């Protein structure tokens, strides 16, 4: 199962539990992705974020996406912004993102 309950959260990552924060992050993602971005028009649910950066973990259909939101006044007009890394499952997410980030934190 690919839900926040199966993720072993490690600093600097934490789950997004506040509904208002979740809504804000999802709205910012929609504002930032251009038509050619792989997340354009994809249903994305904010489930985690880094406390020390603008990286947000989204659940997108059947995979995870870590997105570096830009929070700029104008939406980027084309990819690669916002920078996005995809992970197929919790194991890959943990191995290639959460654990290395914790080790550097």
Biopython code that builds the backbone (N, CA, C, O; Angstrom):
import numpy as np
from Bio.PDB.StructureBuilder import StructureBuilder

atoms = [
    (1, "UNK", "N", (0.839, -1.185, 0.000)),
    (1, "UNK", "CA", (0.000, 0.000, 0.000)),
    (1, "UNK", "C", (0.880, 1.244, 0.000)),
    (1, "UNK", "O", (1.867, 1.305, 0.733)),
    (2, "UNK", "N", (0.536, 2.223, -0.805)),
    (2, "UNK", "CA", (1.347, 3.425, -0.948)),
    (2, "UNK", "C", (0.681, 4.589, -0.233)),
    (2, "UNK", "O", (0.143, 5.486, -0.883)),
    (3, "UNK", "N", (0.708, 4.589, 1.062)),
    (3, "UNK", "CA", (0.117, 5.674, 1.826)),
    (3, "UNK", "C", (1.108, 6.184, 2.843)),
    (3, "UNK", "O", (2.142, 5.561, 3.089)),
    (4, "UNK", "N", (0.785, 7.335, 3.441)),
    (4, "UNK", "CA", (1.689, 7.919, 4.418)),
    (4, "UNK", "C", (1.893, 7.004, 5.611)),
    (4, "UNK", "O", (2.915, 7.109, 6.290)),
    (5, "UNK", "N", (0.939, 6.093, 5.894)),
    (5, "UNK", "CA", (1.070, 5.207, 7.046)),
    (5, "UNK", "C", (2.185, 4.175, 6.866)),
    (5, "UNK", "O", (2.666, 3.618, 7.853)),
    (6, "UNK", "N", (2.599, 3.913, 5.644)),
    (6, "UNK", "CA", (3.652, 2.939, 5.405)),
    (6, "UNK", "C", (5.029, 3.590, 5.315)),
    (6, "UNK", "O", (6.031, 2.890, 5.165)),
    (7, "UNK", "N", (5.092, 4.898, 5.403)),
    (7, "UNK", "CA", (6.357, 5.617, 5.275)),
    (7, "UNK", "C", (6.974, 5.795, 6.656)),
    (7, "UNK", "O", (6.309, 6.226, 7.597)),
    (8, "UNK", "N", (8.248, 5.457, 6.759)),
    (8, "UNK", "CA", (8.994, 5.700, 7.983)),
    (8, "UNK", "C", (9.606, 7.092, 7.866)),
    (8, "UNK", "O", (10.639, 7.280, 7.223)),
    (9, "UNK", "N", (8.952, 8.059, 8.497)),
    (9, "UNK", "CA", (9.389, 9.446, 8.396)),
    (9, "UNK", "C", (10.668, 9.648, 9.198)),
    (9, "UNK", "O", (10.784, 9.193, 10.336)),
    (10, "UNK", "N", (11.622, 10.338, 8.586)),
    (10, "UNK", "CA", (12.895, 10.660, 9.231)),
    (10, "UNK", "C", (13.192, 12.121, 8.964)),
    (10, "UNK", "O", (12.952, 12.627, 7.868)),
    (11, "UNK", "N", (13.723, 12.800, 9.987)),
    (11, "UNK", "CA", (14.103, 14.199, 9.770)),
    (11, "UNK", "C", (15.088, 14.280, 8.623)),
    (11, "UNK", "O", (15.996, 13.452, 8.549)),
    (12, "UNK", "N", (14.951, 15.225, 7.741)),
    (12, "UNK", "CA", (14.153, 16.433, 7.824)),
    (12, "UNK", "C", (12.746, 16.323, 7.242)),
    (12, "UNK", "O", (12.083, 17.343, 7.056)),
    (13, "UNK", "N", (12.278, 15.112, 6.952)),
    (13, "UNK", "CA", (10.949, 14.919, 6.384)),
    (13, "UNK", "C", (9.920, 14.734, 7.494)),
    (13, "UNK", "O", (10.209, 14.161, 8.544)),
    (14, "UNK", "N", (8.719, 15.230, 7.238)),
    (14, "UNK", "CA", (7.609, 15.029, 8.165)),
    (14, "UNK", "C", (6.323, 14.916, 7.358)),
    (14, "UNK", "O", (6.233, 15.438, 6.247)),
    (15, "UNK", "N", (5.331, 14.235, 7.917)),
    (15, "UNK", "CA", (4.059, 14.121, 7.199)),
    (15, "UNK", "C", (3.306, 15.451, 7.191)),
    (15, "UNK", "O", (3.441, 16.265, 8.105)),
    (16, "UNK", "N", (2.521, 15.649, 6.151)),
    (16, "UNK", "CA", (1.617, 16.796, 6.098)),
    (16, "UNK", "C", (0.307, 16.326, 6.712)),
    (16, "UNK", "O", (-0.384, 15.481, 6.142)),
    (17, "UNK", "N", (-0.031, 16.869, 7.865)),
    (17, "UNK", "CA", (-1.251, 16.445, 8.556)),
    (17, "UNK", "C", (-2.285, 17.561, 8.639)),
    (17, "UNK", "O", (-3.474, 17.291, 8.812)),
    (18, "UNK", "N", (-1.847, 18.800, 8.519)),
    (18, "UNK", "CA", (-2.756, 19.935, 8.582)),
    (18, "UNK", "C", (-3.468, 20.117, 7.242)),
    (18, "UNK", "O", (-2.817, 20.252, 6.206)),
    (19, "UNK", "N", (-4.785, 20.120, 7.261)),
    (19, "UNK", "CA", (-5.573, 20.212, 6.021)),
    (19, "UNK", "C", (-5.297, 21.504, 5.262)),
    (19, "UNK", "O", (-5.267, 21.506, 4.031)),
    (20, "UNK", "N", (-5.098, 22.582, 5.975)),
    (20, "UNK", "CA", (-4.828, 23.870, 5.330)),
    (20, "UNK", "C", (-3.470, 23.858, 4.615)),
    (20, "UNK", "O", (-3.345, 24.348, 3.493)),
    (21, "UNK", "N", (-2.462, 23.296, 5.278)),
    (21, "UNK", "CA", (-1.144, 23.184, 4.668)),
    (21, "UNK", "C", (-1.206, 22.285, 3.427)),
    (21, "UNK", "O", (-0.620, 22.609, 2.394)),
    (22, "UNK", "N", (-1.905, 21.176, 3.527)),
    (22, "UNK", "CA", (-2.078, 20.241, 2.406)),
    (22, "UNK", "C", (-2.701, 20.962, 1.213)),
    (22, "UNK", "O", (-2.231, 20.837, 0.082)),
    (23, "UNK", "N", (-3.750, 21.708, 1.479)),
    (23, "UNK", "CA", (-4.443, 22.442, 0.419)),
    (23, "UNK", "C", (-3.524, 23.487, -0.221)),
    (23, "UNK", "O", (-3.525, 23.655, -1.440)),
    (24, "UNK", "N", (-2.748, 24.180, 0.596)),
    (24, "UNK", "CA", (-1.820, 25.197, 0.088)),
    (24, "UNK", "C", (-0.753, 24.575, -0.808)),
    (24, "UNK", "O", (-0.463, 25.099, -1.883)),
    (25, "UNK", "N", (-0.171, 23.468, -0.373)),
    (25, "UNK", "CA", (0.873, 22.800, -1.153)),
    (25, "UNK", "C", (0.334, 22.265, -2.475)),
    (25, "UNK", "O", (0.997, 22.376, -3.507)),
    (26, "UNK", "N", (-0.848, 21.692, -2.450)),
    (26, "UNK", "CA", (-1.450, 21.159, -3.675)),
    (26, "UNK", "C", (-1.818, 22.280, -4.644)),
    (26, "UNK", "O", (-1.664, 22.127, -5.856)),
    (27, "UNK", "N", (-2.301, 23.398, -4.123)),
    (27, "UNK", "CA", (-2.622, 24.546, -4.980)),
    (27, "UNK", "C", (-1.362, 25.120, -5.608)),
    (27, "UNK", "O", (-1.366, 25.497, -6.780)),
    (28, "UNK", "N", (-0.275, 25.189, -4.830)),
    (28, "UNK", "CA", (0.984, 25.710, -5.360)),
    (28, "UNK", "C", (1.519, 24.788, -6.455)),
    (28, "UNK", "O", (2.023, 25.268, -7.471)),
    (29, "UNK", "N", (1.419, 23.485, -6.265)),
    (29, "UNK", "CA", (1.851, 22.556, -7.309)),
    (29, "UNK", "C", (1.057, 22.783, -8.593)),
    (29, "UNK", "O", (1.640, 22.875, -9.674)),
    (30, "UNK", "N", (-0.249, 22.873, -8.483)),
    (30, "UNK", "CA", (-1.073, 23.104, -9.681)),
    (30, "UNK", "C", (-0.692, 24.410, -10.377)),
    (30, "UNK", "O", (-0.683, 24.478, -11.606)),
    (31, "UNK", "N", (-0.381, 25.434, -9.605)),
    (31, "UNK", "CA", (-0.014, 26.728, -10.181)),
    (31, "UNK", "C", (1.335, 26.663, -10.901)),
    (31, "UNK", "O", (1.544, 27.350, -11.901)),
    (32, "UNK", "N", (2.240, 25.839, -10.389)),
    (32, "UNK", "CA", (3.599, 25.823, -10.917)),
    (32, "UNK", "C", (3.831, 24.910, -12.114)),
    (32, "UNK", "O", (4.769, 25.149, -12.874)),
    (33, "UNK", "N", (3.031, 23.889, -12.312)),
    (33, "UNK", "CA", (3.347, 22.943, -13.391)),
    (33, "UNK", "C", (2.801, 23.431, -14.731)),
    (33, "UNK", "O", (1.616, 23.733, -14.873)),
    (34, "UNK", "N", (3.703, 23.497, -15.701)),
    (34, "UNK", "CA", (3.341, 23.896, -17.055)),
    (34, "UNK", "C", (2.776, 22.694, -17.811)),
    (34, "UNK", "O", (2.854, 21.562, -17.334)),
    (35, "UNK", "N", (2.219, 22.939, -18.968)),
    (35, "UNK", "CA", (1.584, 21.864, -19.741)),
    (35, "UNK", "C", (2.505, 20.709, -20.047)),
    (35, "UNK", "O", (2.050, 19.566, -20.065)),
    (36, "UNK", "N", (3.771, 20.951, -20.285)),
    (36, "UNK", "CA", (4.691, 19.854, -20.632)),
    (36, "UNK", "C", (5.313, 19.182, -19.421)),
    (36, "UNK", "O", (6.082, 18.233, -19.569)),
    (37, "UNK", "N", (4.994, 19.654, -18.234)),
    (37, "UNK", "CA", (5.532, 19.042, -17.024)),
    (37, "UNK", "C", (4.828, 17.703, -16.793)),
    (37, "UNK", "O", (3.625, 17.605, -17.034)),
    (38, "UNK", "N", (5.545, 16.665, -16.332)),
    (38, "UNK", "CA", (4.919, 15.347, -16.142)),
    (38, "UNK", "C", (3.792, 15.331, -15.105)),
    (38, "UNK", "O", (3.006, 14.384, -15.078)),
    (39, "UNK", "N", (3.697, 16.343, -14.263)),
    (39, "UNK", "CA", (2.621, 16.379, -13.276)),
    (39, "UNK", "C", (1.434, 17.237, -13.707)),
    (39, "UNK", "O", (0.457, 17.364, -12.971)),
    (40, "UNK", "N", (1.520, 17.821, -14.894)),
    (40, "UNK", "CA", (0.412, 18.649, -15.373)),
    (40, "UNK", "C", (-0.868, 17.815, -15.475)),
    (40, "UNK", "O", (-0.879, 16.745, -16.085)),
    (41, "UNK", "N", (-1.930, 18.314, -14.878)),
    (41, "UNK", "CA", (-3.246, 17.654, -14.879)),
    (41, "UNK", "C", (-3.248, 16.278, -14.213)),
    (41, "UNK", "O", (-4.122, 15.458, -14.497)),
    (42, "UNK", "N", (-2.294, 16.020, -13.342)),
    (42, "UNK", "CA", (-2.257, 14.765, -12.596)),
    (42, "UNK", "C", (-2.828, 14.994, -11.199)),
    (42, "UNK", "O", (-2.547, 16.021, -10.583)),
    (43, "UNK", "N", (-3.615, 14.065, -10.696)),
    (43, "UNK", "CA", (-4.098, 14.203, -9.320)),
    (43, "UNK", "C", (-2.937, 13.976, -8.353)),
    (43, "UNK", "O", (-2.302, 12.922, -8.376)),
    (44, "UNK", "N", (-2.667, 14.953, -7.517)),
    (44, "UNK", "CA", (-1.524, 14.868, -6.602)),
    (44, "UNK", "C", (-1.972, 15.240, -5.195)),
    (44, "UNK", "O", (-2.641, 16.252, -4.985)),
    (45, "UNK", "N", (-1.593, 14.407, -4.246)),
    (45, "UNK", "CA", (-1.945, 14.630, -2.853)),
    (45, "UNK", "C", (-0.664, 14.853, -2.046)),
    (45, "UNK", "O", (0.211, 13.988, -2.009)),
    (46, "UNK", "N", (-0.561, 16.018, -1.404)),
    (46, "UNK", "CA", (0.616, 16.321, -0.579)),
    (46, "UNK", "C", (0.573, 15.460, 0.672)),
    (46, "UNK", "O", (-0.388, 15.505, 1.440)),
    (47, "UNK", "N", (1.638, 14.667, 0.870)),
    (47, "UNK", "CA", (1.657, 13.784, 2.042)),
    (47, "UNK", "C", (2.849, 14.027, 2.953)),
    (47, "UNK", "O", (2.857, 13.552, 4.089)),
    (48, "UNK", "N", (3.863, 14.761, 2.479)),
    (48, "UNK", "CA", (5.027, 15.027, 3.306)),
    (48, "UNK", "C", (5.790, 16.225, 2.798)),
    (48, "UNK", "O", (5.605, 16.677, 1.668)),
    (49, "UNK", "N", (6.668, 16.739, 3.674)),
    (49, "UNK", "CA", (7.514, 17.860, 3.255)),
    (49, "UNK", "C", (8.779, 17.887, 4.075)),
    (49, "UNK", "O", (8.831, 17.379, 5.195)),
    (50, "UNK", "N", (9.815, 18.500, 3.485)),
    (50, "UNK", "CA", (11.065, 18.716, 4.208)),
    (50, "UNK", "C", (10.927, 19.968, 5.051)),
    (50, "UNK", "O", (10.386, 20.975, 4.594)),
    (51, "UNK", "N", (11.407, 19.908, 6.258)),
    (51, "UNK", "CA", (11.317, 21.070, 7.138)),
    (51, "UNK", "C", (12.389, 22.112, 6.831)),
    (51, "UNK", "O", (12.275, 23.261, 7.257)),
    (52, "UNK", "N", (13.421, 21.724, 6.100)),
    (52, "UNK", "CA", (14.544, 22.618, 5.837)),
    (52, "UNK", "C", (14.669, 23.036, 4.376)),
    (52, "UNK", "O", (15.673, 23.638, 3.994)),
    (53, "UNK", "N", (13.672, 22.729, 3.557)),
    (53, "UNK", "CA", (13.732, 23.047, 2.128)),
    (53, "UNK", "C", (12.313, 23.142, 1.581)),
    (53, "UNK", "O", (11.341, 22.960, 2.314)),
    (54, "UNK", "N", (12.208, 23.427, 0.299)),
    (54, "UNK", "CA", (10.903, 23.539, -0.349)),
    (54, "UNK", "C", (10.479, 22.257, -1.050)),
    (54, "UNK", "O", (9.666, 22.295, -1.973)),
    (55, "UNK", "N", (11.023, 21.119, -0.618)),
    (55, "UNK", "CA", (10.667, 19.835, -1.197)),
    (55, "UNK", "C", (9.383, 19.317, -0.562)),
    (55, "UNK", "O", (9.222, 19.323, 0.658)),
    (56, "UNK", "N", (8.473, 18.869, -1.427)),
    (56, "UNK", "CA", (7.191, 18.327, -0.971)),
    (56, "UNK", "C", (7.009, 16.953, -1.595)),
    (56, "UNK", "O", (7.287, 16.752, -2.777)),
    (57, "UNK", "N", (6.544, 16.016, -0.792)),
    (57, "UNK", "CA", (6.267, 14.662, -1.270)),
    (57, "UNK", "C", (4.790, 14.563, -1.612)),
    (57, "UNK", "O", (3.924, 14.801, -0.770)),
    (58, "UNK", "N", (4.516, 14.208, -2.863)),
    (58, "UNK", "CA", (3.150, 14.031, -3.346)),
    (58, "UNK", "C", (2.920, 12.573, -3.718)),
    (58, "UNK", "O", (3.812, 11.900, -4.233)),
    (59, "UNK", "N", (1.733, 12.108, -3.454)),
    (59, "UNK", "CA", (1.290, 10.820, -3.974)),
    (59, "UNK", "C", (0.547, 11.123, -5.260)),
    (59, "UNK", "O", (-0.448, 11.848, -5.261)),
    (60, "UNK", "N", (1.042, 10.556, -6.365)),
    (60, "UNK", "CA", (0.488, 10.828, -7.695)),
    (60, "UNK", "C", (0.123, 9.491, -8.327)),
    (60, "UNK", "O", (0.985, 8.736, -8.776)),
    (61, "UNK", "N", (-1.168, 9.222, -8.348)),
    (61, "UNK", "CA", (-1.672, 7.938, -8.840)),
    (61, "UNK", "C", (-0.999, 6.779, -8.120)),
    (61, "UNK", "O", (-1.307, 6.517, -6.957)),
    (62, "UNK", "N", (-0.093, 6.086, -8.782)),
    (62, "UNK", "CA", (0.516, 4.886, -8.189)),
    (62, "UNK", "C", (1.999, 5.052, -7.888)),
    (62, "UNK", "O", (2.723, 4.063, -7.777)),
    (63, "UNK", "N", (2.463, 6.306, -7.753)),
    (63, "UNK", "CA", (3.875, 6.530, -7.439)),
    (63, "UNK", "C", (4.019, 7.798, -6.602)),
    (63, "UNK", "O", (3.067, 8.551, -6.399)),
    (64, "UNK", "N", (5.230, 8.003, -6.132)),
    (64, "UNK", "CA", (5.541, 9.173, -5.332)),
    (64, "UNK", "C", (6.321, 10.168, -6.181)),
    (64, "UNK", "O", (7.078, 9.782, -7.073)),
    (65, "UNK", "N", (6.128, 11.454, -5.893)),
    (65, "UNK", "CA", (6.886, 12.506, -6.555)),
    (65, "UNK", "C", (7.372, 13.489, -5.498)),
    (65, "UNK", "O", (6.585, 14.011, -4.709)),
    (66, "UNK", "N", (8.674, 13.731, -5.493)),
    (66, "UNK", "CA", (9.239, 14.772, -4.653)),
    (66, "UNK", "C", (9.451, 15.972, -5.557)),
    (66, "UNK", "O", (10.170, 15.903, -6.554)),
    (67, "UNK", "N", (8.806, 17.081, -5.188)),
    (67, "UNK", "CA", (8.811, 18.288, -6.015)),
    (67, "UNK", "C", (9.456, 19.424, -5.235)),
    (67, "UNK", "O", (9.109, 19.676, -4.081)),
    (68, "UNK", "N", (10.388, 20.100, -5.872)),
    (68, "UNK", "CA", (11.004, 21.299, -5.283)),
    (68, "UNK", "C", (10.165, 22.489, -5.760)),
    (68, "UNK", "O", (10.391, 23.028, -6.844)),
    (69, "UNK", "N", (9.205, 22.884, -4.941)),
    (69, "UNK", "CA", (8.357, 24.017, -5.289)),
    (69, "UNK", "C", (9.196, 25.292, -5.336)),
    (69, "UNK", "O", (10.131, 25.456, -4.552)),
    (70, "UNK", "N", (8.856, 26.196, -6.261)),
    (70, "UNK", "CA", (9.640, 27.411, -6.453)),
    (70, "UNK", "C", (9.073, 28.599, -5.681)),
    (70, "UNK", "O", (9.824, 29.501, -5.308)),
    (71, "UNK", "N", (7.784, 28.617, -5.440)),
    (71, "UNK", "CA", (7.117, 29.708, -4.723)),
    (71, "UNK", "C", (7.401, 31.054, -5.363)),
    (71, "UNK", "O", (7.495, 32.064, -4.667)),
    (72, "UNK", "N", (7.537, 31.080, -6.685)),
    (72, "UNK", "CA", (7.783, 32.332, -7.393)),
    (72, "UNK", "C", (6.467, 33.012, -7.711)),
    (72, "UNK", "O", (5.412, 32.377, -7.717)),
    (73, "UNK", "N", (6.536, 34.309, -7.975)),
    (73, "UNK", "CA", (5.327, 35.079, -8.270)),
    (73, "UNK", "C", (4.679, 34.625, -9.571)),
    (73, "UNK", "O", (3.454, 34.602, -9.686)),
    (74, "UNK", "N", (5.502, 34.265, -10.548)),
    (74, "UNK", "CA", (4.983, 33.812, -11.833)),
    (74, "UNK", "C", (5.312, 32.328, -12.005)),
    (74, "UNK", "O", (6.410, 31.879, -11.675)),
    (75, "UNK", "N", (4.355, 31.588, -12.519)),
    (75, "UNK", "CA", (4.579, 30.160, -12.739)),
    (75, "UNK", "C", (5.639, 29.957, -13.811)),
    (75, "UNK", "O", (5.641, 30.674, -14.811)),
    (76, "UNK", "N", (6.548, 28.990, -13.626)),
    (76, "UNK", "CA", (7.531, 28.679, -14.664)),
    (76, "UNK", "C", (6.799, 28.288, -15.951)),
    (76, "UNK", "O", (5.765, 27.621, -15.907)),
    (77, "UNK", "N", (7.342, 28.707, -17.090)),
    (77, "UNK", "CA", (6.634, 28.444, -18.341)),
    (77, "UNK", "C", (6.954, 27.099, -18.969)),
    (77, "UNK", "O", (6.330, 26.722, -19.962)),
    (78, "UNK", "N", (7.910, 26.367, -18.415)),
    (78, "UNK", "CA", (8.232, 25.055, -18.986)),
    (78, "UNK", "C", (9.030, 24.228, -17.984)),
    (78, "UNK", "O", (9.614, 24.771, -17.046)),
    (79, "UNK", "N", (9.050, 22.920, -18.188)),
    (79, "UNK", "CA", (9.905, 22.057, -17.374)),
    (79, "UNK", "C", (11.369, 22.436, -17.610)),
    (79, "UNK", "O", (11.654, 22.982, -18.676)),
    (80, "UNK", "N", (12.285, 22.199, -16.734)),
    (80, "UNK", "CA", (12.209, 21.217, -15.663)),
    (80, "UNK", "C", (11.617, 21.740, -14.363)),
    (80, "UNK", "O", (11.517, 20.989, -13.393)),
    (81, "UNK", "N", (11.227, 22.993, -14.321)),
    (81, "UNK", "CA", (10.695, 23.538, -13.069)),
    (81, "UNK", "C", (9.213, 23.284, -12.952)),
    (81, "UNK", "O", (8.496, 23.402, -13.946)),
    (82, "UNK", "N", (8.736, 22.949, -11.808)),
    (82, "UNK", "CA", (9.558, 22.656, -10.643)),
    (82, "UNK", "C", (10.245, 21.296, -10.789)),
    (82, "UNK", "O", (9.688, 20.349, -11.344)),
    (83, "UNK", "N", (11.474, 21.236, -10.270)),
    (83, "UNK", "CA", (12.241, 19.986, -10.331)),
    (83, "UNK", "C", (11.456, 18.882, -9.630)),
    (83, "UNK", "O", (10.901, 19.087, -8.550)),
    (84, "UNK", "N", (11.419, 17.716, -10.256)),
    (84, "UNK", "CA", (10.612, 16.609, -9.742)),
    (84, "UNK", "C", (11.372, 15.306, -9.878)),
    (84, "UNK", "O", (11.979, 15.026, -10.911)),
    (85, "UNK", "N", (11.330, 14.512, -8.814)),
    (85, "UNK", "CA", (11.908, 13.162, -8.835)),
    (85, "UNK", "C", (10.789, 12.175, -8.524)),
    (85, "UNK", "O", (10.001, 12.390, -7.603)),
    (86, "UNK", "N", (10.724, 11.100, -9.293)),
    (86, "UNK", "CA", (9.687, 10.087, -9.110)),
    (86, "UNK", "C", (10.255, 8.838, -8.450)),
    (86, "UNK", "O", (11.410, 8.470, -8.668)),
    (87, "UNK", "N", (9.416, 8.191, -7.636)),
    (87, "UNK", "CA", (9.770, 6.961, -6.953)),
    (87, "UNK", "C", (8.608, 5.988, -7.097)),
    (87, "UNK", "O", (7.451, 6.351, -6.888)),
    (88, "UNK", "N", (8.924, 4.760, -7.451)),
    (88, "UNK", "CA", (7.891, 3.769, -7.760)),
    (88, "UNK", "C", (7.165, 3.250, -6.524)),
    (88, "UNK", "O", (5.985, 2.904, -6.596)),
    (89, "UNK", "N", (7.867, 3.193, -5.385)),
    (89, "UNK", "CA", (7.243, 2.623, -4.190)),
    (89, "UNK", "C", (7.940, 3.152, -2.943)),
    (89, "UNK", "O", (8.906, 3.909, -3.031)),
    (90, "UNK", "N", (7.433, 2.741, -1.774)),
    (90, "UNK", "CA", (7.973, 3.210, -0.500)),
    (90, "UNK", "C", (9.432, 2.794, -0.336)),
    (90, "UNK", "O", (10.238, 3.569, 0.179)),
    (91, "UNK", "N", (9.778, 1.601, -0.760)),
    (91, "UNK", "CA", (11.166, 1.138, -0.628)),
    (91, "UNK", "C", (12.124, 2.038, -1.405)),
    (91, "UNK", "O", (13.158, 2.451, -0.880)),
    (92, "UNK", "N", (11.782, 2.338, -2.647)),
    (92, "UNK", "CA", (12.629, 3.199, -3.465)),
    (92, "UNK", "C", (12.677, 4.609, -2.883)),
    (92, "UNK", "O", (13.745, 5.217, -2.824)),
    (93, "UNK", "N", (11.543, 5.127, -2.457)),
    (93, "UNK", "CA", (11.481, 6.448, -1.833)),
    (93, "UNK", "C", (12.393, 6.505, -0.613)),
    (93, "UNK", "O", (13.173, 7.445, -0.462)),
    (94, "UNK", "N", (12.299, 5.515, 0.246)),
    (94, "UNK", "CA", (13.126, 5.480, 1.455)),
    (94, "UNK", "C", (14.604, 5.374, 1.113)),
    (94, "UNK", "O", (15.424, 6.137, 1.624)),
    (95, "UNK", "N", (14.940, 4.426, 0.249)),
    (95, "UNK", "CA", (16.344, 4.158, -0.093)),
    (95, "UNK", "C", (17.002, 5.342, -0.806)),
    (95, "UNK", "O", (18.143, 5.693, -0.505)),
    (96, "UNK", "N", (16.290, 5.952, -1.741)),
    (96, "UNK", "CA", (16.907, 6.958, -2.607)),
    (96, "UNK", "C", (16.621, 8.399, -2.207)),
    (96, "UNK", "O", (17.159, 9.327, -2.811)),
    (97, "UNK", "N", (15.770, 8.599, -1.185)),
    (97, "UNK", "CA", (15.429, 9.966, -0.809)),
    (97, "UNK", "C", (15.442, 10.171, 0.705)),
    (97, "UNK", "O", (16.268, 10.922, 1.223)),
    (98, "UNK", "N", (14.539, 9.511, 1.409)),
    (98, "UNK", "CA", (14.365, 9.791, 2.828)),
    (98, "UNK", "C", (15.608, 9.450, 3.656)),
    (98, "UNK", "O", (16.027, 10.248, 4.494)),
    (99, "UNK", "N", (16.194, 8.287, 3.432)),
    (99, "UNK", "CA", (17.380, 7.888, 4.212)),
    (99, "UNK", "C", (18.587, 8.771, 3.873)),
    (99, "UNK", "O", (19.246, 9.252, 4.795)),
    (100, "UNK", "N", (18.908, 9.006, 2.591)),
    (100, "UNK", "CA", (20.031, 9.893, 2.308)),
    (100, "UNK", "C", (19.824, 11.301, 2.856)),
    (100, "UNK", "O", (20.766, 11.911, 3.363)),
    (101, "UNK", "N", (18.601, 11.822, 2.759)),
    (101, "UNK", "CA", (18.337, 13.166, 3.292)),
    (101, "UNK", "C", (18.546, 13.190, 4.802)),
    (101, "UNK", "O", (19.104, 14.152, 5.331)),
    (102, "UNK", "N", (18.110, 12.151, 5.498)),
    (102, "UNK", "CA", (18.290, 12.072, 6.959)),
    (102, "UNK", "C", (19.771, 11.987, 7.321)),
    (102, "UNK", "O", (20.214, 12.584, 8.302)),
    (103, "UNK", "N", (20.528, 11.244, 6.525)),
    (103, "UNK", "CA", (21.956, 11.100, 6.802)),
    (103, "UNK", "C", (22.700, 12.420, 6.636)),
    (103, "UNK", "O", (23.714, 12.644, 7.299)),
    (104, "UNK", "N", (22.213, 13.295, 5.763)),
    (104, "UNK", "CA", (22.857, 14.589, 5.527)),
    (104, "UNK", "C", (22.330, 15.683, 6.443)),
    (104, "UNK", "O", (22.935, 16.750, 6.546)),
    (105, "UNK", "N", (21.224, 15.431, 7.100)),
    (105, "UNK", "CA", (20.552, 16.465, 7.905)),
    (105, "UNK", "C", (21.290, 16.761, 9.178)),
    (105, "UNK", "O", (20.855, 17.605, 9.962)),
]
sb = StructureBuilder()
sb.init_structure("model")
sb.init_model(0)
sb.init_chain("A")
sb.init_seg("    ")
for serial, (resi, resn, name, xyz) in enumerate(atoms, 1):
    if name == "N":
        sb.init_residue(resn, " ", resi, " ")
    sb.init_atom(name, np.array(xyz, "f"), 0.0, 1.0, " ", f" {name:<3s}", serial, name[0])
structure = sb.get_structure()
